[in-house]
Amino acid sequence: MKNILNFIKSQKLLVVFIVIFLASSFTTKYFFSFTNIINLLTQVSTYGIVAIGMTFIVITGEFDISVGSVMALSGVVVVSLINSYGLAVAMLALIAIGFIVGLINSLLVIKVKINSFIATLGGMIFYRGIAFLITKDGTPVLPKVEYYNKISTGTLFNIPFLVYIFFIIVIISEFILKKTTFGRNIYSTGCNYEVAKFAGVNVVFYKTAAFIICSTGAALAGLLMSSRLNTAAPIAADDAALSALSAVVLGGTSLSGGTGNALKTLVGLMILGLIVNALNMVGISSYIQLAIKGTLLILFVSIERYFQNRAQAVSS
């Protein structure tokens, strides 16, 4: 019994995932069908890419709530350019958007000393405005090339390319964070900025890199989302920042920085995805779903904080 309790205490997130997975299986007899599982993975993949990028920036102790606007902007720009100039030019523009947005965000936070929440809030409004400006009246932009939709919806072994792209990003990100000097310095930057700086870590570089990784992930997600929907709209992805940050926090990444990883964010994503999938299958209103998701997030974070406080009390 003691071993079981210790396992539950050390693997709380995994236990929560298993419980929700088993509970969800009772919502309908079709829950374990291949179609539903693929549908679940497809649903979490787009915002999942954003959440993985968000993990890097939260580990450094910062936020980026402009990701939804970056998704909308990149989708509009890519579709517009691919219609006129082709895929190569569109992809170069996508990379440029991710790099420039991340660089601007990092400069505002590191050099101008603006709180990252405020800096990226301004960015959220600005980039969304640019997306509306490009479309002139907010009209969605439709791709004129047939292959664009296949970038996300094309399949290999009946699994969409979008899902493969997402899991490749998860694996690469986990490797970078856990097995490379770059990853260790990302953790050091978030754990104690000043100590890392005096230890010789180029904290400005690593925090800037984290912002660029986050915004580039959002730009890529914007392309994949517009490909999946076969349209790009300036109003798209308005809930991306909240959904991504919820998955990161639910995955156990500390908002104060220094902890977290891609695999835990993946589990957080799957928990949220399972909840939405189960509620959709039983016909629960989307408004009620938001309330349930918010309640569960607060509950889990509260439990996590309770155990952290207990651990600190024991150690002191």
KESE-997199 format. One line per 4 residues: number of its first residue (from 1); their letters; for each residue x, y, z of N, C-alpha, C. Coordinates in steps of 0.02 Angstrom, whole numbers. Layout:
N
NUM> A> X,Y,Z,X,Y,Z,X,Y,Z; ... .
END
This chain:
316
1> MKNI> 41,-60,0,0,0,0,43,63,0; 97,62,40,141,119,44,173,134,-24; 193,79,-59,223,88,-125,173,119,-174; 111,98,-169,58,125,-214,49,200,-200 .
5> LNFI> 47,218,-136,38,289,-118,97,331,-141; 157,303,-134,217,339,-157,216,349,-233; 192,297,-268,187,302,-341,136,356,-361; 78,356,-328,27,406,-342,53,476,-328 .
9> KSQK> 90,484,-273,116,549,-255,169,574,-305; 211,528,-330,265,547,-375,242,552,-448; 187,518,-463,162,518,-533,90,542,-536; 76,597,-502,7,621,-497,-23,634,-566 .
13> LLVV> 16,665,-610,-10,682,-676,-28,621,-716; 15,570,-714,1,508,-749,-61,474,-721; -68,474,-655,-127,444,-623,-190,480,-645; -188,547,-646,-246,586,-668,-264,569,-739 .
17> FIVI> -213,562,-782,-225,544,-852,-259,476,-858; -234,427,-821,-263,360,-823,-335,360,-799; -348,395,-744,-416,398,-716,-464,430,-766; -443,487,-796,-486,521,-844,-496,479,-907 .
21> FLAS> -442,444,-928,-447,401,-987,-498,345,-976; -493,313,-917,-540,259,-902,-611,285,-894; -618,343,-861,-685,372,-853,-715,391,-920; -672,418,-964,-696,438,-1031,-720,378,-1072 .
25> SFTT> -689,321,-1060,-707,261,-1099,-779,239,-1086; -808,262,-1030,-876,243,-1014,-927,291,-1045; -904,345,-1076,-951,393,-1104,-987,365,-1166; -952,324,-1204,-982,294,-1264,-944,231,-1283 .
29> KYFF> -978,186,-1316,-945,124,-1336,-895,135,-1393; -899,194,-1425,-854,209,-1481,-790,244,-1459; -781,253,-1394,-723,291,-1371,-658,259,-1393; -652,193,-1390,-590,158,-1406,-583,144,-1481 .
33> SFTN> -629,170,-1522,-624,158,-1594,-564,195,-1622; -536,167,-1675,-478,198,-1707,-494,268,-1731; -554,277,-1758,-575,343,-1783,-576,395,-1728; -602,376,-1669,-606,424,-1614,-537,440,-1586 .
37> IINL> -494,390,-1580,-426,402,-1554,-388,449,-1600; -393,437,-1666,-360,481,-1714,-390,551,-1712; -455,554,-1703,-488,619,-1698,-463,657,-1637; -454,621,-1581,-428,651,-1520,-357,678,-1531 .
41> LTQV> -314,638,-1561,-245,659,-1573,-242,718,-1621; -286,717,-1671,-288,773,-1719,-309,837,-1685; -358,832,-1640,-384,891,-1604,-330,923,-1561; -288,884,-1529,-238,913,-1483,-174,934,-1518 .
45> STYG> -164,911,-1580,-99,920,-1612,-84,993,-1629; -132,1030,-1655,-118,1099,-1676,-99,1143,-1617; -143,1146,-1567,-127,1184,-1507,-71,1151,-1467; -62,1086,-1479,-7,1051,-1445,61,1078,-1466 .
49> IVAI> 68,1094,-1530,131,1123,-1555,143,1190,-1520; 90,1229,-1512,96,1293,-1476,116,1281,-1404; 85,1231,-1373,99,1216,-1302,171,1194,-1291; 199,1156,-1338,269,1135,-1332,314,1196,-1336 .
53> GMTF> 301,1241,-1382,339,1303,-1386,331,1345,-1323; 270,1346,-1296,256,1383,-1235,295,1354,-1176; 306,1289,-1177,343,1256,-1123,413,1286,-1116; 446,1298,-1172,513,1328,-1170,512,1396,-1136 .
57> IVIT> 463,1438,-1154,462,1505,-1128,441,1506,-1055; 396,1462,-1035,375,1459,-965,431,1433,-921; 471,1387,-946,529,1361,-908,577,1418,-892; 581,1468,-936,625,1525,-923,592,1576,-876 .
61> GEFD> 530,1563,-856,495,1607,-810,457,1663,-842; 443,1657,-908,407,1709,-945,342,1681,-975; 303,1725,-1008,241,1706,-1041,242,1732,-1113; 199,1703,-1154,187,1731,-1220,114,1719,-1237 .
65> ISVG> 72,1770,-1227,1,1762,-1242,-17,1788,-1312; 34,1803,-1352,22,1827,-1421,17,1769,-1471; 24,1707,-1448,30,1650,-1493,-31,1641,-1539; -91,1654,-1513,-150,1646,-1554,-151,1696,-1612 .
69> SVMA> -131,1758,-1598,-128,1809,-1650,-73,1792,-1701; -18,1764,-1677,35,1743,-1723,11,1687,-1768; -28,1641,-1740,-58,1587,-1781,-102,1616,-1836; -146,1664,-1817,-191,1694,-1866,-152,1732,-1920 .
73> LSGV> -102,1770,-1898,-61,1809,-1945,-23,1764,-1992; 9,1712,-1967,48,1668,-2010,4,1631,-2059; -56,1611,-2037,-102,1577,-2082,-122,1622,-2140; -140,1684,-2124,-160,1732,-2176,-103,1747,-2224 .
77> VVVS> -43,1758,-2196,15,1774,-2238,35,1716,-2282; 37,1656,-2253,58,1597,-2292,9,1583,-2349; -55,1584,-2335,-104,1569,-2388,-102,1623,-2442; -96,1686,-2421,-92,1740,-2470,-31,1733,-2515 .
81> LINS> 26,1717,-2485,88,1711,-2524,89,1647,-2566; 62,1594,-2540,63,1531,-2578,19,1537,-2639; -33,1578,-2635,-77,1589,-2693,-42,1629,-2747; 3,1674,-2727,35,1719,-2775,105,1699,-2795 .
85> YGLA> 144,1671,-2747,215,1660,-2760,238,1588,-2750; 196,1545,-2722,216,1476,-2713,237,1458,-2642; 248,1394,-2631,261,1368,-2564,327,1392,-2535; 380,1396,-2576,446,1414,-2550,446,1484,-2519 .
89> VAML> 416,1532,-2553,413,1600,-2527,370,1602,-2464; 315,1564,-2464,270,1563,-2407,305,1535,-2345; 347,1483,-2355,382,1453,-2299,436,1500,-2271; 469,1536,-2315,518,1585,-2292,484,1640,-2251 .
93> ALIA> 426,1660,-2272,388,1711,-2235,367,1683,-2167; 348,1619,-2165,329,1588,-2102,386,1589,-2052; 445,1570,-2075,504,1570,-2031,520,1640,-2008; 513,1688,-2053,528,1758,-2037,479,1784,-1984 .
97> IGFI> 416,1766,-1989,366,1788,-1940,384,1761,-1871; 399,1697,-1867,417,1667,-1803,478,1699,-1773; 529,1710,-1813,591,1738,-1788,582,1811,-1766; 550,1851,-1808,543,1922,-1794,498,1934,-1733 .
101> VGLI> 443,1898,-1729,397,1906,-1672,433,1886,-1607; 469,1830,-1608,505,1808,-1548,558,1858,-1528; 593,1886,-1578,645,1934,-1564,616,1999,-1534; 561,2022,-1562,529,2082,-1536,506,2071,-1464 .
105> NSLL> 473,2015,-1452,450,1999,-1384,508,1997,-1334; 562,1965,-1354,619,1959,-1308,652,2027,-1295; 656,2069,-1346,685,2135,-1336,644,2178,-1288; 578,2173,-1296,534,2211,-1251,541,2188,-1179 .
109> VIKV> 549,2123,-1170,553,2095,-1102,623,2104,-1073; 674,2088,-1111,743,2088,-1084,774,2158,-1084; 767,2194,-1139,800,2258,-1145,758,2316,-1118; 694,2317,-1136,651,2373,-1115,623,2360,-1045 .
113> KINS> 629,2297,-1021,608,2278,-953,533,2281,-944; 495,2266,-996,422,2262,-991,403,2192,-969; 356,2186,-923,332,2121,-902,309,2081,-964; 327,2017,-967,312,1977,-1026,237,1972,-1040 .
117> FIAT> 197,1972,-988,124,1969,-998,101,2032,-1035; 123,2090,-1013,103,2153,-1044,132,2159,-1114; 195,2141,-1122,228,2146,-1188,193,2103,-1240; 177,2042,-1222,145,1997,-1270,70,2011,-1277 .
121> LGGM> 40,2042,-1226,-29,2065,-1233,-33,2118,-1287; 14,2165,-1286,17,2215,-1339,29,2182,-1407; 73,2132,-1407,86,2095,-1469,24,2059,-1494; -13,2031,-1448,-74,1995,-1466,-122,2040,-1505 .
125> IFYR> -130,2102,-1481,-174,2149,-1514,-145,2172,-1581; -79,2187,-1580,-47,2213,-1640,-47,2162,-1697; -27,2099,-1684,-22,2049,-1737,-91,2030,-1764; -140,2030,-1721,-208,2017,-1744,-231,2074,-1789 .
129> GIAF> -213,2136,-1771,-231,2193,-1812,-198,2189,-1881; -135,2166,-1883,-100,2159,-1948,-135,2107,-1991; -158,2053,-1959,-194,2000,-1997,-258,2029,-2027; -294,2070,-1989,-355,2102,-2016,-337,2150,-2071 .
133> LITK> -281,2185,-2064,-260,2234,-2114,-244,2200,-2181; -211,2142,-2177,-194,2105,-2238,-256,2083,-2276; -307,2061,-2238,-369,2038,-2270,-417,2095,-2285; -398,2156,-2266,-437,2218,-2278,-502,2221,-2238 .
137> DGTP> -546,2173,-2247,-610,2175,-2211,-620,2114,-2167; -567,2077,-2155,-573,2018,-2113,-599,1956,-2148; -605,1959,-2214,-631,1902,-2252,-579,1846,-2252; -599,1784,-2237,-552,1728,-2239,-519,1721,-2308 .
141> VLPK> -456,1699,-2307,-418,1689,-2368,-418,1615,-2385; -438,1598,-2447,-442,1529,-2468,-382,1510,-2511; -350,1454,-2497,-294,1432,-2539,-317,1411,-2608; -278,1430,-2659,-295,1413,-2728,-260,1350,-2752 .
145> VEYY> -214,1324,-2711,-178,1263,-2730,-208,1203,-2693; -218,1150,-2729,-253,1092,-2701,-212,1056,-2647; -146,1059,-2652,-104,1020,-2606,-100,1051,-2536; -122,1113,-2529,-114,1147,-2465,-151,1110,-2409 .
149> NKIS> -211,1088,-2423,-250,1052,-2373,-217,986,-2353; -179,957,-2398,-148,892,-2385,-89,897,-2337; -62,957,-2327,-6,965,-2281,-25,940,-2212; -87,952,-2191,-111,929,-2125,-152,865,-2130 .
153> TGTL> -195,862,-2181,-244,807,-2183,-221,746,-2222; -165,752,-2259,-139,693,-2291,-122,640,-2240; -126,576,-2258,-117,523,-2208,-63,474,-2228; -34,443,-2177,12,387,-2184,-11,334,-2134 .
157> FNIP> -29,275,-2159,-59,223,-2117,-122,249,-2082; -160,289,-2119,-224,317,-2095,-216,365,-2036; -155,390,-2025,-143,439,-1974,-123,504,-2008; -157,560,-1992,-142,624,-2026,-70,647,-2015 .
161> FLVY> -42,681,-2065,25,709,-2060,32,755,-2000; -22,791,-1984,-22,838,-1928,-2,803,-1863; -27,743,-1852,-11,705,-1791,62,685,-1790; 88,663,-1848,159,646,-1852,203,707,-1837 .
165> IFFI> 186,764,-1866,225,825,-1856,226,843,-1782; 168,838,-1750,164,855,-1679,208,811,-1637; 204,746,-1646,243,700,-1604,318,704,-1620; 336,720,-1681,407,731,-1696,432,791,-1658 .
169> IVII> 392,844,-1655,410,904,-1618,417,889,-1543; 371,848,-1516,375,830,-1446,440,793,-1431; 457,745,-1473,518,704,-1462,581,748,-1467; 584,790,-1518,642,834,-1527,649,882,-1468 .
173> SEFI> 592,911,-1447,593,959,-1391,615,925,-1326; 590,865,-1314,609,829,-1253,684,814,-1253; 709,794,-1312,781,780,-1318,822,843,-1304; 801,899,-1334,838,962,-1325,839,982,-1252 .
177> LKKT> 781,978,-1219,777,1001,-1150,815,955,-1101; 814,890,-1114,843,843,-1067,914,821,-1082; 935,824,-1145,998,794,-1164,1050,842,-1192; 1034,906,-1196,1081,952,-1226,1101,1009,-1178 .
181> TFGR> 1157,1039,-1192,1179,1097,-1153,1130,1154,-1160; 1103,1162,-1220,1053,1214,-1233,994,1206,-1185; 970,1145,-1178,913,1132,-1134,930,1145,-1061; 988,1123,-1040,1008,1134,-970,1014,1209,-955 .
185> NIYS> 1037,1247,-1003,1042,1319,-992,974,1354,-993; 927,1326,-1030,858,1351,-1027,831,1344,-956; 842,1285,-926,820,1274,-857,856,1321,-809; 921,1329,-819,960,1372,-774,936,1444,-778 .
189> TGCN> 920,1467,-837,895,1535,-846,830,1546,-808; 786,1497,-809,722,1503,-774,727,1490,-700; 774,1448,-680,780,1430,-609,803,1489,-568; 856,1521,-590,881,1581,-555,920,1623,-606 .
193> YEVA> 888,1674,-632,916,1715,-686,984,1745,-667; 987,1775,-608,1049,1809,-588,1106,1760,-575; 1090,1704,-541,1141,1654,-527,1168,1625,-592; 1123,1609,-639,1144,1582,-703,1189,1632,-740 .
197> KFAG> 1170,1696,-735,1209,1748,-768,1280,1752,-740; 1286,1750,-673,1352,1753,-642,1391,1688,-652; 1355,1633,-667,1389,1569,-680,1415,1564,-752; 1403,1616,-791,1430,1617,-859,1381,1597,-913 .
201> VNVV> 1317,1585,-893,1266,1567,-943,1243,1632,-977; 1241,1630,-1043,1218,1688,-1082,1141,1690,-1078; 1117,1716,-1022,1045,1713,-1009,1004,1753,-1060; 1032,1806,-1086,996,1846,-1137,985,1804,-1200 .
205> FYKT> 1037,1767,-1220,1031,1724,-1279,977,1671,-1268; 979,1636,-1211,933,1580,-1200,861,1603,-1191; 851,1660,-1159,783,1685,-1152,757,1709,-1220; 800,1740,-1259,781,1761,-1327,764,1700,-1370 .
209> AAFI> 806,1648,-1364,794,1586,-1402,727,1555,-1383; 710,1556,-1319,646,1528,-1296,588,1566,-1327; 592,1632,-1329,539,1672,-1360,532,1655,-1435; 589,1647,-1468,588,1632,-1540,559,1562,-1552 .
213> ICST> 578,1514,-1511,551,1446,-1517,475,1447,-1508; 452,1485,-1459,380,1489,-1445,342,1520,-1504; 366,1576,-1529,330,1610,-1584,336,1571,-1650; 392,1537,-1660,400,1497,-1721,352,1437,-1719 .
217> GAAL> 345,1407,-1659,296,1353,-1651,226,1377,-1666; 209,1437,-1643,143,1466,-1656,133,1479,-1731; 186,1504,-1764,181,1516,-1836,170,1451,-1874; 207,1399,-1856,197,1333,-1888,127,1307,-1875 .
221> AGLL> 104,1314,-1814,36,1292,-1797,-16,1329,-1837; -3,1394,-1850,-50,1432,-1891,-54,1405,-1962; 3,1386,-1990,3,1355,-2057,-37,1290,-2056; -23,1248,-2007,-55,1182,-2004,-130,1188,-1992 .
225> MSSR> -150,1237,-1950,-221,1246,-1938,-257,1270,-2001; -227,1319,-2036,-259,1343,-2097,-260,1289,-2151; -208,1246,-2151,-208,1190,-2198,-263,1140,-2182; -271,1125,-2118,-323,1077,-2098,-393,1103,-2114 .
229> LNTA> -404,1168,-2102,-470,1199,-2114,-478,1221,-2187; -422,1222,-2224,-419,1244,-2293,-443,1317,-2301; -429,1356,-2250,-443,1427,-2251,-403,1462,-2197; -389,1526,-2206,-353,1565,-2156,-394,1627,-2139 .
233> APIA> -406,1638,-2074,-448,1694,-2054,-413,1733,-1998; -419,1799,-1998,-386,1839,-1945,-417,1830,-1876; -476,1799,-1873,-507,1787,-1808,-490,1718,-1779; -449,1681,-1815,-433,1612,-1795,-391,1610,-1731 .
237> ADDA> -397,1554,-1695,-353,1537,-1638,-356,1588,-1582; -415,1617,-1569,-419,1667,-1516,-411,1637,-1446; -419,1571,-1440,-411,1538,-1375,-346,1499,-1370; -300,1509,-1417,-239,1468,-1419,-195,1479,-1358 .
241> ALSA> -186,1541,-1337,-142,1555,-1280,-168,1523,-1216; -234,1529,-1204,-264,1499,-1144,-258,1423,-1146; -273,1393,-1203,-271,1320,-1209,-200,1294,-1200; -152,1327,-1233,-82,1305,-1229,-55,1313,-1158 .
245> LSAV> -67,1371,-1128,-42,1383,-1060,-75,1336,-1010; -139,1320,-1020,-173,1272,-977,-140,1204,-979; -122,1181,-1039,-89,1117,-1046,-20,1117,-1014; 16,1172,-1021,83,1178,-992,79,1176,-916 .
249> VLGG> 33,1215,-887,25,1217,-815,-1,1150,-788; -50,1122,-823,-78,1058,-803,-24,1004,-805; 24,1012,-850,79,964,-856,132,972,-801; 123,1021,-758,169,1028,-701,226,1076,-710 .
253> TSLS> 226,1112,-766,279,1163,-776,264,1222,-730; 313,1241,-689,303,1295,-641,302,1362,-676; 253,1404,-659,249,1471,-688,307,1516,-666; 341,1497,-613,398,1536,-590,462,1515,-625 .
257> GGTG> 459,1464,-668,515,1444,-709,559,1390,-677; 602,1360,-718,651,1313,-693,631,1240,-695; 568,1225,-707,546,1155,-709,499,1144,-768; 488,1080,-784,442,1062,-838,478,1027,-894 .
261> NALK> 440,994,-937,468,964,-997,413,950,-1048; 433,930,-1108,386,921,-1163,339,862,-1151; 364,808,-1121,322,750,-1109,266,765,-1059; 282,803,-1007,229,821,-959,178,867,-991 .
265> TLVG> 200,911,-1034,153,953,-1071,108,910,-1115; 137,858,-1146,98,812,-1187,43,779,-1146; 60,757,-1085,10,726,-1042,-44,777,-1023; -23,838,-1008,-72,891,-993,-119,902,-1052 .
269> LMIL> -92,903,-1112,-132,910,-1173,-182,853,-1180; -158,793,-1168,-201,735,-1176,-258,734,-1124; -243,757,-1064,-295,762,-1013,-350,809,-1035; -330,869,-1058,-379,918,-1083,-415,891,-1144 .
273> GLIV> -378,858,-1189,-408,830,-1249,-459,776,-1233; -442,733,-1184,-488,680,-1164,-553,709,-1136; -546,761,-1095,-604,792,-1065,-650,820,-1119; -621,858,-1165,-661,888,-1220,-692,833,-1263 .
277> NALN> -652,782,-1280,-677,728,-1322,-735,692,-1290; -729,677,-1226,-783,641,-1190,-845,685,-1185; -836,748,-1170,-894,793,-1163,-928,804,-1230; -889,807,-1284,-919,813,-1351,-961,752,-1369 .
281> MVGI> -936,693,-1350,-969,631,-1368,-1035,622,-1331; -1042,654,-1273,-1105,649,-1236,-1148,711,-1246; -1124,757,-1290,-1165,814,-1308,-1167,871,-1258; -1114,880,-1219,-1112,934,-1171,-1096,1000,-1206 .
285> SSYI> -1129,1053,-1187,-1120,1119,-1217,-1047,1142,-1210; -1022,1178,-1260,-954,1204,-1259,-943,1253,-1202; -996,1289,-1181,-990,1336,-1126,-980,1299,-1060; -1015,1244,-1052,-1007,1203,-992,-938,1171,-992 .
289> QLAI> -914,1152,-1052,-848,1123,-1057,-794,1171,-1031; -800,1235,-1048,-752,1285,-1025,-751,1288,-949; -811,1286,-919,-816,1290,-846,-783,1229,-814; -795,1170,-844,-767,1108,-817,-691,1109,-824 .
293> KGTL> -666,1130,-882,-594,1132,-893,-560,1181,-845; -591,1238,-835,-563,1287,-788,-562,1262,-717; -616,1228,-697,-621,1201,-629,-567,1148,-618; -560,1103,-666,-510,1050,-659,-439,1078,-657 .
297> LILF> -427,1129,-697,-361,1160,-697,-344,1190,-629; -392,1228,-602,-381,1259,-536,-373,1205,-483; -413,1152,-487,-410,1098,-438,-342,1064,-440; -319,1048,-500,-255,1012,-506,-197,1055,-482 .
301> VSIE> -197,1119,-502,-143,1164,-481,-143,1173,-405; -203,1176,-376,-209,1183,-304,-181,1122,-267; -196,1063,-294,-170,1001,-264,-94,999,-270; -69,1019,-329,3,1019,-340,37,1068,-292 .
305> RYFQ> 8,1127,-282,37,1175,-237,34,1151,-164; -18,1114,-147,-24,1086,-80,33,1038,-65; 48,994,-113,102,946,-104,170,982,-102; 178,1034,-142,240,1072,-141,251,1107,-74 .
309> NRAQ> 198,1135,-46,203,1169,18,220,1119,74; 189,1059,70,204,1008,119,277,986,116; 301,978,53,371,957,44,419,1010,72; 403,1074,60,445,1127,86,443,1131,162 .
313> AVSS> 384,1118,190,378,1119,263,419,1063,295; 418,1005,263,455,947,290,530,960,286; 552,989,227,624,1000,218,651,1055,264; 607,1102,284,629,1155,327,626,1135,401 .
END
